[in-house]
Amino acid sequence: MFKYFRDLTALVIIATLSFAPLAHADDTYSMEEITTKATGFFGDTTEGLAKAIEKVFNDHGRPNAFIIGEEVSGAIGVGLRYGNGMLNRKTADTRKVYWQGPSIGWDLGGNASKVFTLIYNLNSEDALFQRYPGVEGSLYIVAGVGLNYQQSGDVIMAPIRTGVGLRAGASIGYLHYNREHSWLPF
């Protein structure tokens, strides 16, 4: 009887481990799904957008959430950024999110952007609502595609931006994600 119970337990453990990656894959997005959603959001797929998505997937794999939104930012040494969008997860309803933050650096100009942010390791919606430090370099002369990474704890954000404006520089700062809109950048 003990041998039968031991064999059955081993079989259950092996089956559970074998199907665990399949269950995890169900709550993540494939590169094809993300490319389709990004193309629908940005319009035509450009080579720069395709390379940005490919780089993020090579660096971090399959995201389990993403934000589709828009933002405006400007700087004269010290900068401000404000944005809003919709958080999308396979395991939850979409929800409105807001972000804002300051920056400082060699940065001058302004731009308006569409933002498609891939999110990794977002185990709960509450984990999104915090500050994400980041370093950014930008050169907007009419239009362009940009990518940077932000991380706080285990959560990694990869905003892909394309927009219009006249802006050049490099800066450090953070973005604070919120449930409600705020004009205070801190």
FENPE-V422793 format. One record per helix or strand of 3 or more residues. SS is the DSSP state (H for helix, E for strand). FROM is the first residue (numbers start at 0). TO is the last residue. If there is no record, write none. Layout:
ss->SS from->FROM to->TO
ss->SS from->FROM to->TO
This chain:
ss->H from->1 to->25
ss->H from->30 to->41
ss->H from->46 to->59
ss->E from->64 to->88
ss->E from->91 to->119
ss->H from->124 to->127
ss->E from->130 to->140
ss->E from->143 to->146
ss->E from->149 to->151
ss->E from->154 to->177
